[in-house]
Amino acid sequence: MVTRTFYLLVVILFCGTLSAPAQMEHCTLGVGGKDTQVITDVFQLNASQLQQMEVWIGELGMESKLIEDEIKVLFDTHPQSNQEEMLTLAEKYKVLKDRLIHLSLNYDRRVLGIFNEKQYQRYVELCAEALRKPLTPILSSDESSDPE
């Protein structure tokens, strides 16, 4: 158990470094990433929680793919012949990248919303160890999109 817990802590730290500077303070789970089994094991998800998380992973994958396709089209079609066009491209890319980050945070928050008290407390403890700010869960009755 200690090894998996340590591994999740490393994943939380690593995911935080991949985010935009404004998002680095958040303690992310990385739902939909390659470490889904670690989330399942560390937080000991029950069958119902695991089933719901799998549904959300599928939704996240489809929504992320749409944004990633927009990014590909942007890079393939946007003019890039001078500095002004490159700056415009960068601004458009940042908007799409921020949408991906926001989407990921919302799905992490949804999963946190199905945690029981003990699971959520474990998450908070791991965030403290990683020096990250825990996300506020989205409860089934609260579909807020604010990642704070």
N, C-alpha and C positions, 0 to 999 in steps of 0.2 A: 504494500500500500504506500509506503514511503516513497518508493521509486516513482510510482505513477503520480503522486502528489507533487513531487519535485518536478517531474516532466511537465505537468500542467502549469506550474509556476513559471517554468522556462517559456512555455508556449504563450502565456499571458504577457510576459515581458517582451517576447519577440513580436507578438501581434501589435503590441503597443508601439513598438519602434517602426512598424510599417505604416502606421496611420499618419495622417497629416499632423503637424505640430500642435494644432488646437485640440486634436483628439488624443494625443499621447497620454494624457492624464487618465483616460478612461481605462477601466479594467475589463477587457473584452474576453469572451469565451471562444470566439472564432467558430461559431456554429456554421456548419456547412463546409468547413475546411477539412484538412486531412486528419485532424485529431479528434474526430467525433467520438471515437471509442474511449479516448482519455476522459472526455467529459462524462460519458456514461459510467465509466469505472470510478472516477474520483468522487462523483456526486451520487453514485449508486442509484441511478435512475430506475424507477419501476417500469413495468411493461407499458402502462398507460402514458407515462411521461416520455418514454422512448418512442412510442408510436407517434405522439404529437410532435416531438422534435423531428422525426423523420419526415413528416408531412411538411413542416416548416422548412426543412433543408431542401426539399423539392421545390417549394415555392421560391425560396431564396435563389436557388440555382436558375430557375426560369427568369426571375426578375433581373438577376445579375447579368445573365446572358444578353438580355435586351439592351442593357446599358453598355455592356462590352461591345456589342454590335454597333451601337451608336458611336463609340470611341473609334472602332475600326473604320467606319465610314468617314468620320471626321478626319482621321489621319490620311485616309486614301483620297479624299476629295478636296480638302481645304488647301488653298494656295499657300505656298511656303517659300516664296521667292525673295522676300525682303523681311527686314526686321519688324515692320508694322504687322505684316501678315503672320509672322511667327508669334508675336505677342498676342494677337487676336486668337490664334490657335491655342496658345497656352491658357488663355482665359476660358475658352470654351471647354478645353480638356479638364481644367480645374473644376468647373461646374459638374461635369460628368463624374469625375473622381469623387467629389464630395457626395454626390448622390449614392455612389457605391458604398462609401463609408457609412453614410446615414442609414442606408438599407441594412447593412450588416449589423450595425448597432441596434436597430429596431428588432431584428430577429434574435439577437442575443438577449435583449430585454424581454422578449416574448418567452423565451425558454426560462429565464429567471422567474417569470411570472407563474410558472407551473412548479417551481421548486417548493418543497415544504420548508418550514422554518429552519430545521437542522441543515438542510442542503444550502439554503441561502446564507446561513451563518458561516458555513464552511467557505463559501464563495467570498464573503466579506473578509474572512481571515486570510485567505490566499491573496486577495487584493492588497491587504495591509502589508503582507510580506513582500509583495511586488512593488510596493510604494505607488499603487494606482488607486484611483477613485472608483468605488463600485457603481455600477449602473443601477438605476432605479428600475425595478421590474415593471413590465406592462402586464397588468392583470387582465383577465378575459373581459372584464367590464370596462377597462380603460384602454382604449386604442390610441392614446396620445402618441405623437411621433417625436416628442422632445427627448433627446438622448440623455438629458441630465437626470 
